[in-house]
Amino acid sequence: MRGRPHVVVVGDVVLDRDVEGRVDRLCPDAPAPVLDVTHVRESPGGAGLTALLAAQDARVTLVAPLADDAAGRALHERLARDVDVLALPHAGGTRRKVRVRSAAHSLVRIDDGGPGTPGDVPVDAVRRVLAAADVVLVSDYGAGVTRDEDLRALLADAAATGLVVWDPHPRGGPPVAGVTLVTPNLGEARGALRRDAAGGDGPGDDLARRLRELWRARAVAVTVSADGAFVAAGGEAQYVPAPAVTGGDPCGAGDRFAASAALALAAGALPVEAVARGVRDASAWVAAGGAEAYRGRGGPAATHPGAGIGSGTVHDPGTPAPAGQSGLDDVAALAARLRRDGRSLVATGGCFDIVHAGHVATLQAARRLGDALVVLMNSDASVRRLKGAGRPVVTAADRARVLEALDCVDAVVVFDEDDPRAALDRLRPDVWAKGGDYGGAPLPEAATVRAHGGRVVLLPYLDGRSTTSIIERSGTARATTTTKETV
């Protein structure tokens, strides 16, 4: 495969509608909140969201029923900006999920429309599209696409000859035989085994092995929310842990997981490698605020990998920087997420080339100044400019991963400049904490922090610890060892 892969997404599309507002009072006739609407946003959901996420890295064709009503036509127009659409007949009106939200919390969700089952399927047209795919991704949202006999036969042919990822739904049809990777969550896995086999209890690894046999799939990955996934691909099941995420919004994480796994398979990854990418990307998606934050940033144009790379990009756990970074808007979204419920935000910064006891002491002290701590960390290029050739010793992705493993650190932001002013301008922390080794030297970023109402605090410096001294001692130790070996 050369260039961008061709992903064909087959599934059920819904219209996601977010109604946002303020709640300051209750109804006079019932203990129910009164929402004063501030704005309404609509966007593709279900298989539509999956297709848009895959379109960040691939050419995508969406095969899905779309209703012949105003909402269906609006969905078609929106989707066609980023993907090719093969619209199937749609029974009933457009299916909608309406979320009523206030202060980043959902008050109620209202579902209507449908049933959404496909009408007469243009078999030859669908067959041609599937034959041209590098990978087929079935995004089942329970409206009937995966129960249609014509589509099932076409998908069975695709699974017998190519790569197929199947993201199931409790109300959908079971995966056809030979699917490359099936991706149920824990509840879906247990439900499928209760319906079609003897009981659905057991841990994720056992469920994955049993479902692989039941569905005659090449691999099954049972996702277990924030814990990651268990993959059965023959032999013993493998556990893929997820990076730790504090807070966040899981809405749409399953779509992000399935799209990333499909893209990895199209690039030649093994099923376990594809699941690892899916887990990593889904964790980053949750940390960035989920589907709500994605829609707020304007969708795929704002979140395409590489768009807006520069000052202050939120580290994508487990990936080499700068891949997966998505610009200053992510920093502002991170700040909003960490400040929920009136929490105060502390930030500190540095190269953190080799994390040592002095760094840990500084980070622990900084965290005690507020409710959440964000570390602004120099990128590899920035460290090289500041420290010279041979630095950093540890890459940005690994440095960030070590910092994120500390309980006192809530998030890491990587910036490319020589100082963190641009990132601070978006993060706007309540406190900017720096190690006391800066002494009385002026901090160039202090004015930026104070301009947004923040304050600057210097922290005690743990004497005798520095990355430079550690590197120098390591060099001396290596030289001594080499001399002894040659004597």
N, C-alpha and C positions, 0 to 999 in steps of 0.2 A: 504494500500500500504506500502510495506517495502522496505528499501534501495532506490537506485536511481530510479526515475520514468522512464517509457518508453514513450518518446515523438515521435509521428510519424508526420513528416512534409511533407505535400503534396503541391507541387507548381511548379513554373517556375524558373529554374536556369539560371543565366547569368554569363558571365565571365567579371569581373571587371579588367580593365587594366589601370594602372596609369603611365603616361609618364611624368617624372619630368625633369626640366632643368632650365637654366638661360636665362633671356632675357636682352640683353644689347643693342639691336639695332632694327631698323625697316627694313622691306623689301625695297629694292630700287625702286620697281615697284608698291608698294601699302602701305597704312598706316596700315600694319599688323606686329605684333611682330615676331621676329625670335627667335625660341627656340633652344638653344644648349642643347641637351639631356644629362643628367647626369646619369639617371638610369630609368629602366622600371620594374614595379612590377605587377604580375597578381595574382588574387585570386578569389575564388567563391563569387558570388553576388546573389542578389535575395533570393530565397528560400534556396540557398546554404549557404549564410551568416546566415540566420535565423537558419538553422540546426546547424551550428557551434557554434552559441551563445547558443542555448539550450543545446548543448553537454558539456558546462562548468559544468552543474549541473545535467545532465540526460543521460540516454542511448537513443540514437536517431536513428531512421530509416528515411531516406529521400526517398520519392516516387516522382520521377520527370522525365520528358523527358530529355535525354542526347543525343546529336548529335553523330553520328558515324564519327567524324573527329578528327584531331589531338588535337584541343582545347577541344573537348568533352571528349576525352580519358584522357587528362591531368586533366580536372575538376574531372572526376570520380576517378582518382588516388589520387588527393589531398583530396577530400571529404572522401574517404574510410579510411584515416588515423584516422579520428575522429568519423565517423558515419557509420552505415550500409546503403547501397545504393541499392534500388530497381529501376533500370533504366528502363524507358519506352521509346518506340520508339519516335524519335524527327524529325519533318518535317523541312528540310532545315539545314543550318549550325548553329553552336553555336552562340547564341545571345551574343553580346559583347557591353559593355559600356566602351568607351575609354575616359578617362579624361586627358587632357593636362594641366599640372600645373606648376606654377613657383612661388617661394617664398610663398608657402602655399595658393595660389589663383588659381582657375580654369580659364583657358583662353578659353577653348572650350570643349564640350563633343561630341563625335562621336558615334552613335549607328549603328550597322550593324548586319547581320546574321538573322537567323530565317526563317520562322515565329515561329517555336518552338512548334507548336501544337502537342499533343501526337498522336501516331499511334494506332495500335491495343493494347488495354489495357489488360494485363493479369489479368482478373477479379478475379479469385480464389486466385492468389498470393497477390493481393492488399487487398482482403477481409481478408485474414489470418493476414496480418500485422496490419490492422486497428483493428481487434478484439483483438489483443495483446497490444493495446495502453492504457496507463493511461490517455493520452490526445492527441487529434489530433489537429495539428496547420496547417491551410490552409494559405499558403503564396502566394498570387495571384500577379503575375507581368504581367498580361495581355496577355500572350502568348497562352492561350487556355485551360489550365488544368481545370479551373473551368467552362468551357463551354462544356466539354466532357460529353456526356450523361451517359456513363458507370461510370465514376468517380463521377458524381453528385449523381447517385443512391447509390453508395457505401458510399459516405459522408452523404447522408440523413439517411441511416441506422445507421451510427456511431453517428449522432446527436440525433437520437431517443433513443439510449441506453447508451451513454457515454458523455464525455466532448469534445467539439469541439470549438476551437477558430478560427475565420475567419478574416483574414486581407485582405480586399477587394482592388480591383483596378478598375479604371474607365472603362478599356477595358475588364474586366473579367465578369464572370457570377455573378448574385446576390447570396447571401448566401442561402443555403438550409434551410428549416424550422426547428426550434428546436435547432439552434446553441446556445451554452452556452454563448458565448461572441463574438460580432462583433466589430471590431476596426477601423472604417473609420477615416481619418483625416477630418478637416473641409471642405476642397474642395471636397473630395469624398462624404461626407454626403450631401452637397448641390447638387452635380451633380446627385446623386442617386434619390433624391427627385424630382428634375426637370424632370428626365426621367420617373419616375414611379408613381409620385403623383402630387398633385396640388402645384407646386412651391417649391423652395428650400431655401427660405429666412428664417431668424429667428436666434435667439441665439442658442448656442450649446446645452443647456438643452432641448429646444423645438425640435431641430433636432434629438436628441437622442431618445426622447419619440416617435416621429413620425416614425423613422426608426425601432424601436423595433416592432411597430405594423405592418409596411409594410413588414418587413422580418420575422415576427413571431419568433423572437429570444427571448431567455430568458433574455438577457441583451445586450445593445449597449453602447459602450464608444466612444464618439466623441472627438478625441484629438485635442487640439487647440495650437499646437506648444509649445512655452515656457511658456504658461499660464497653461498647465496641461490638464485635460480632464473632460467631463461631462458624467455621467453614468446614464442610465435609466435601472432599473432592476425591475420595478413595483412601483407604487406610484410616488412620486415626484423624479425628477432627482437629483443626488448628484454631487457637484463640488469637484474635487480632484486637488488642486493647485500644481504646480510644484515648486521645490526649485529654487531659483534665480541662474542663470548661466550667467557669464560675458564672452562674446565671444564664443569660441568653434566652433564645426563643427557639424551640424545636420544630415549629411549624415549617413544613417543606423539607425537613432534613432527609426524609426518605427519598424524595425526588432527587435531591442533590447526591445522595449516596448512589442511587441506581444510575444516574447519568454519568457520574464519575467512573463507576465500575465498568459501564459499557464502553466509555472512551478508552479506558486502560486496556480492555480486551481487544479493541480494534487496533491498538498500538502494539499488540503482541504480548501483553502481560498474561501470566498464568492466573487462574481464578483467585488464588490466595493473594497474589500481588494486586489484582484488580480490587478485591475487597479491602485491602489495606489502603489503597488510594481513596476508595469510597468512604471508609471510616474517617480518614484524615480530613477529607473535604467536608463531610457532614459535620464534623466537630467544629471546623472553622466557620461553617455556615451558621451553626447555633450560636457560637461566640459573637458573631457579627450582628446578631439580632434576628436571624431567620427570615422567613418570607416577608414579614412586615418591613424590615429594614431594606430588603432587596427591592421591594416595590417602591419604598420611599426614596431610594437612590435612582429610580428611573429604569430599573430592569437591566437587561443584558448590556446595553450600550455603556452603562456606568460601571459594570462589574466585570467586563471582559478582562482576563488576565493581561497585565501589562498596561491597562488604561490608567493614567494618572500616577504611574510609579514616580516616586520622588519623596518629598518631605513627609515624614511621619506616616509610614504604612504599617498596618497592623500585621504582626507576624502570623503566618498561617502555620499552626503547629505541625511539625514533622516534615515540612517541605523546605528545600533550599531557597533562601532568599535570593532574588526578589520575586520568584515565581509565586503567583497566587495573591500578591499584594494588590490592593485596589484603591489606594489614594487617600487624600485628606478627608474625604467624606467618611471613610471607615473610622478614622480617629475621632471625629465628632460623634459618630454613632456609638462608638465604644464608650466615650465619656457619658453620653446620655444613658446608656444601659447601666453603667456602674453607679450612676447618681440616682437611680430609682429609689423611691421611698425616702428621699431626703438625705441619702448617704453623702458623706464628704469624700473628696478625691485628692489623693496625694500622688505626686510624681517625683521620681528621681531619675538620674541618668548617668551614662558612662559607657566605656568600651566593654568592660567585663570580659576581657580576652581570656584570662584564666581566673575563674571564680574562686576566691580564697576566703579565709576567715574574716578579713577586713570587709570584703563586700557583704558577706552575710550579716555582720554586725550592723552595717549601714542600712541594709534593706530592712532588717527587723526593727531598727529604731525608726525608720521612715514610716513603716506600716502603723506604728503606734500613734502617729500624728493624725490619723483619719480612719475612714471605714474601708477604703480600697486603695491599693497601690498599683500604679502603672510605671513600668521601667522604660525609659526612652534610651534606646541602645544604638550606638553608632554602627552603620553598615560596614561591610568589609572594606569598601572603597574609602569611606570616611576614616576608618582606623588606619589604613595604609597612609593616607595623607598626613594624619596627625602623628603617627608613631614611626613611620619609615618602612623601608623594605623589610620583608620577613614577618611583618605583622599584618593582620592578626595571626596568632598561632592557631586559633580555633575559629571556624567559620561562623557566620551570623546565625545560620539555622541551628547549629549545635549550641552556640552560646544562649540563644533564646530558649532552647529546650531545657537547658540546665536551670535557667532562671525561672521558667514556668513551673518547674518541679518543686520550687520552694513554696511552702504554705503561705508565706507573707506576701507573695507576688500574685496579683490578680490578672495582669496582662503585660505583654511586651510589645512595644512599638519600635520598629527599626526606621532610622532616618539616615539620609544620605549626606546631609550637610555637615560642616565642621562643628556646628553647635545646634542645639535643639529648638531654636526660636520658632521656626515655622511649625513644627509639631506642637509646641506649647501654645501657639496661637489658636490651634484647633482644639486641643485637649482642654485648655483653660482650667488647670488644677486649682484647688483651694490652697494647696501647699506645694511648694517646690523645695525639695530637700536635697542638700548636697553635703558630701563628706567634708569634715572640718579641715582637711589638708589644703583646701582652697584658701584658708586663712582670710586675710583682709583684701585679697585681690578682688577687683570688681567682676561680677558675673555678667556677661553680655546679655543673658536671657532674663535677668531680674526685672528689667523694665517691662518686658512682654508679660511676665507673670503678674506684676502689679497692675498693669493696664486693665486686666480682667478681674481685678479685685482679689487676687491671690496674694499670698505672703511667701517670703523666702526664709527658710530655716537651715542653718548649718548644723551638721551632726558630728558627734565625737569621731575622731579618727583613731583606728586601732593601729598603734605604732608598730613599725617593723614588718608590715605586710604590704607587698606591692607585687603586681604582675611582673614588672621589670626585674626585681630581685629574684623572683622565682625562676624566671627564664635564665638569668645569669648563673644562679646556683645549679640549674640543670645542665648548663653548658660546662661548668666546672666539673661536675660529677661525671659527665660523659668523657671529658678530656682525661680525668684521672683514671677512669676505667680502661680507656684505650691504652694509656701508658702502661698500666699493670699487665694488660694482656700481651703487650709486645715485648715485655722484659723476659 
